[in-house]
């Protein structure tokens, strides 16, 4: 065990930090494979009140740094469950990362549980105390005893500064294993991981190179895709692994490799990735790990073009997906959520006769919506959707899940009818992806290609 200390560039000169890191590293067992387990703590996670996004982000960042995530688990605010999780994970993992339960209220029990687990005693850390006082001073808010207790930590941990909040992180070592406890607040956890935890872990271990190659397909199911590439997949070297990641009409294929020689690994991955691309050319929409909205953005920028959307059944979801892409303002002008027929007619110039004779969910309607929004927004391209997402509203001719989608420009428009079979939320997401893919097809017909 190491005594309590706070390592920061403000507290110690860099040579001293590196010397202490080396001292700690030399005391650990490096013969173990560098596996990492993540333990997220909180009753709110178990009952679904809060979705655990922390472990997904942590896993991505750890993988980039060369660590392999062994397992992610969630436990409630229970001393027995927390200690059992630490015992269990430390049997197989070299590093156990813990988030949650470091707040100032009675249900935040992680800190006292860890203090007892590692045989320490609670003390006030002066650096953490100064941080708490500084934060409340800047906010011009009164500070109470409960806030000050945030600065209490076990005396046998290394204190991790929290530059984004009041709860400090804690670094423990036991039986050659590293345990790191961080706040459950994502913004605070990310700061600690980026600024302290990952850089320090990288200095403890000699890590292999872990790298990926990812492509994205559209319009073919996972099982059919697997059949199409079965022979190639069966001949992959054992240190290269292929993963199938289906998502709303798309399937991402990711090749992951690990090794000690980065150049040789990259060469081998590039060779296999080239073979894979050739096999899936018919369905390939991107040879990098990006969303279909990012694909559209890159294509529009390449063609110096813009797009607008007219949404009925998708209710603005396509606009949300597009505007989630940084920089989308340079190629996306906006949307008209024409949920009601009168909006389709008055704003998008859909003919009254079309709505009366063909209905809102029809090919004629979505094609007129495309022309209407493109002219109103003065864009190069436009996309439109109209359908029945459920769970009610379907008819014999147009059951729930029926969606008409159109995409086009001033010269030509394509349209298609889809029948999605899921719940309302998933039908909306499926429709959005298919709409964007139809726009991609129009762009390709105009000679604008990403690949």
Residue pairs with C-beta under 8 A, 6 or more apart in sequence:
1 118
1 156
1 172
1 173
1 174
2 24
2 156
2 158
2 173
3 155
3 156
4 123
4 125
4 153
4 154
4 155
4 156
4 157
4 158
4 159
5 20
5 158
5 159
6 125
6 127
6 128
6 158
6 159
6 160
6 161
6 168
7 17
7 20
7 21
7 158
7 196
7 200
8 127
8 161
9 17
11 127
12 20
18 203
21 200
21 203
21 204
22 203
24 173
24 204
25 203
25 204
27 173
28 173
28 176
28 178
28 204
29 94
29 176
30 205
30 206
32 94
32 176
33 68
33 94
34 66
34 67
34 68
34 94
34 95
34 205
34 207
35 67
35 68
35 69
35 70
35 92
35 93
35 94
35 95
36 62
36 67
36 68
36 69
36 70
36 93
36 94
36 95
36 96
36 97
37 69
37 70
37 71
37 72
37 73
37 89
37 92
37 93
37 95
37 96
37 97
38 54
38 55
38 58
38 59
38 69
38 71
38 72
38 73
38 96
38 97
38 98
38 99
39 73
39 74
39 75
39 82
39 85
39 86
39 89
39 96
39 97
39 98
39 99
40 52
40 54
40 55
40 72
40 73
40 74
40 75
40 98
40 99
40 100
40 184
41 74
41 75
41 76
41 77
41 82
41 98
41 99
41 100
41 101
41 110
41 184
42 50
42 74
42 76
42 77
42 100
42 101
42 184
43 76
43 77
43 107
44 50
45 51
45 52
45 74
45 76
45 100
46 74
46 75
46 76
52 74
53 186
54 99
54 100
54 184
54 186
54 189
55 72
55 99
57 186
57 190
58 97
58 99
58 189
58 193
59 69
59 72
61 193
61 194
61 198
62 68
62 69
62 198
63 69
63 210
64 210
65 198
65 201
65 202
65 207
66 202
66 207
66 208
66 209
66 210
67 95
67 201
67 207
67 210
68 210
68 258
70 89
70 92
70 93
71 89
71 92
71 93
73 85
73 89
75 81
75 82
75 84
75 85
77 101
77 107
77 108
77 109
79 109
79 113
82 101
82 109
82 110
82 113
82 117
83 113
83 117
86 96
86 98
86 117
86 179
89 96
90 96
90 174
90 175
90 177
90 179
93 177
94 176
94 177
94 178
94 205
95 177
95 178
95 179
95 180
95 201
96 177
96 178
96 179
96 180
97 180
97 182
97 197
98 110
98 114
98 179
98 180
98 181
98 182
99 181
99 182
99 183
99 184
99 189
100 110
100 183
100 184
101 107
101 108
101 109
101 110
101 111
101 113
101 184
102 108
102 110
102 111
102 167
102 169
102 181
102 182
102 183
102 184
103 167
103 183
103 184
104 146
104 147
104 149
104 150
104 166
104 167
105 146
110 181
111 122
111 152
111 153
111 154
111 170
111 181
112 122
114 154
114 157
114 170
114 172
114 179
114 181
115 121
115 122
115 154
118 154
118 156
118 157
118 172
118 174
118 179
119 156
120 154
120 155
120 156
120 157
121 154
121 155
122 152
122 153
122 154
122 155
123 152
123 153
123 154
123 155
124 151
124 152
125 151
125 152
125 153
125 159
125 168
126 151
127 159
127 161
127 168
128 150
128 151
128 153
128 159
128 161
128 162
128 168
129 148
129 151
131 151
131 161
131 162
131 166
131 168
132 143
132 147
132 148
132 150
132 151
132 166
133 143
135 165
135 166
136 142
136 143
136 147
147 166
150 166
150 167
150 168
151 168
153 159
153 168
153 170
154 170
154 172
156 172
157 170
157 171
157 172
158 170
158 171
158 172
159 168
159 169
159 170
159 171
160 168
160 169
160 170
160 171
160 180
160 182
160 192
160 196
160 197
161 168
161 169
161 196
162 168
162 169
162 183
162 188
162 191
162 192
163 191
163 195
164 185
164 187
164 188
164 191
165 183
165 185
165 187
165 188
167 183
167 188
169 180
169 181
169 182
169 183
169 192
169 196
169 197
170 180
170 181
171 178
171 179
171 180
171 181
171 197
171 200
172 178
172 179
172 180
172 181
173 179
178 201
178 204
180 197
182 188
182 189
182 192
182 193
182 197
183 189
183 192
208 258
208 259
208 260
209 258
209 259
209 260
209 261
209 262
209 265
210 256
210 257
210 258
211 256
211 257
211 258
211 262
211 265
211 266
211 269
212 254
212 255
212 256
212 257
212 289
213 254
213 255
213 269
213 270
213 272
213 273
214 252
214 253
214 254
214 255
214 288
214 289
215 252
215 253
215 273
215 276
215 277
215 280
215 284
215 286
215 287
215 288
216 250
216 251
216 252
216 253
216 284
216 285
216 286
216 287
216 288
216 289
216 290
216 292
216 295
217 225
217 250
217 251
217 252
217 253
217 280
217 283
217 284
217 285
218 249
218 250
218 283
218 285
218 292
218 433
218 437
219 249
219 283
219 437
220 228
220 251
220 280
220 282
220 283
221 246
221 251
222 244
222 246
222 251
225 244
225 251
225 253
225 280
225 283
226 233
226 244
228 279
228 280
229 253
229 276
229 279
229 280
232 275
232 276
232 279
233 242
236 242
236 255
236 272
237 268
239 257
239 258
239 259
240 255
240 256
240 257
240 268
240 269
240 272
241 255
241 256
241 257
242 253
242 254
242 255
242 256
243 253
243 254
243 256
244 251
244 252
244 253
245 251
245 252
245 253
245 254
246 252
248 426
248 429
248 430
248 432
248 433
249 430
249 433
249 434
249 437
250 285
250 292
250 433
252 289
253 276
253 280
254 289
255 269
255 272
255 273
255 276
257 265
257 268
257 269
258 265
259 265
273 287
277 284
277 287
284 451
285 292
285 295
285 437
285 440
285 450
286 294
286 295
286 450
286 451
287 451
290 298
291 321
291 325
292 433
292 436
292 437
292 440
293 321
293 322
293 324
293 325
293 328
293 436
294 325
295 436
295 440
295 450
296 307
296 322
296 436
296 439
296 440
296 443
297 322
297 325
297 327
297 328
297 331
297 332
298 450
299 440
299 443
299 448
299 449
299 450
300 306
300 307
300 331
300 380
300 381
300 443
300 448
301 330
301 331
302 448
302 449
302 450
303 380
303 443
303 446
303 448
305 331
305 379
305 380
305 381
305 443
305 448
306 331
306 332
306 333
306 377
306 379
306 380
306 381
307 331
307 332
307 333
307 379
307 380
307 381
307 382
307 383
307 439
308 332
308 333
308 334
308 335
308 336
308 373
308 374
308 376
308 377
308 379
308 381
308 382
308 383
309 318
309 319
309 322
309 334
309 335
309 336
309 373
309 382
309 383
309 384
309 435
310 335
310 336
310 338
310 348
310 369
310 370
310 372
310 373
310 382
310 383
310 384
310 385
311 317
311 318
311 319
311 335
311 336
311 337
311 338
311 384
311 385
312 337
312 338
312 339
312 344
312 360
312 369
312 384
312 385
312 386
312 387
313 361
313 385
313 386
313 387
313 388
313 389
313 403
313 428
313 431
314 385
314 428
314 431
314 432
314 435
315 337
315 339
315 428
316 335
316 337
317 428
317 429
317 431
317 432
318 335
318 383
318 385
318 432
318 435
318 436
319 332
319 334
319 335
319 337
321 432
321 436
322 328
322 332
323 332
333 377
333 378
333 379
334 377
335 373
336 343
336 347
336 348
336 372
336 373
336 376
337 343
338 344
338 347
338 348
338 350
338 369
341 350
341 355
341 360
344 350
344 355
344 360
344 365
344 369
344 386
345 351
345 352
345 355
347 372
347 376
348 368
348 369
348 372
348 373
348 376
349 368
349 371
349 372
349 375
350 365
350 368
350 369
350 372
351 368
354 362
354 364
354 365
354 368
355 365
358 364
358 365
359 365
359 398
360 386
361 386
361 387
361 388
361 398
361 402
361 403
361 404
362 386
362 404
363 404
363 406
363 415
363 417
365 386
365 404
366 384
366 385
366 386
366 404
366 405
366 406
366 415
367 384
367 406
367 408
367 413
367 415
369 382
369 384
369 386
369 406
370 382
370 383
370 384
370 406
370 407
370 408
370 413
371 382
371 408
371 413
373 379
373 382
373 384
374 380
374 381
374 382
374 408
374 409
374 410
380 409
381 407
381 408
381 409
381 439
381 442
381 443
382 407
382 408
382 409
383 405
383 406
383 407
383 435
383 436
383 438
383 439
384 405
384 406
384 407
384 435
385 403
385 404
385 405
385 431
385 432
385 435
386 403
386 404
387 401
387 402
387 403
387 404
387 418
387 427
387 431
388 394
388 398
388 399
388 400
388 401
388 402
388 403
389 400
389 401
389 403
389 424
389 427
389 428
389 431
390 400
390 401
390 423
390 424
390 427
391 400
391 423
391 424
392 400
393 400
394 400
394 401
394 402
399 419
400 427
401 418
401 419
401 420
401 421
401 422
401 427
402 417
402 418
402 419
403 417
403 418
403 419
403 420
403 427
403 431
403 434
404 415
404 416
404 417
404 418
405 415
405 416
405 418
405 431
405 434
405 435
405 438
406 413
406 414
406 415
406 416
406 438
407 413
407 414
407 415
407 435
407 438
407 439
407 441
407 442
408 414
408 442
409 442
409 446
412 442
412 445
413 442
414 438
414 441
414 442
416 434
416 438
418 430
418 431
418 434
420 426
420 427
420 430
420 431
422 430
443 449
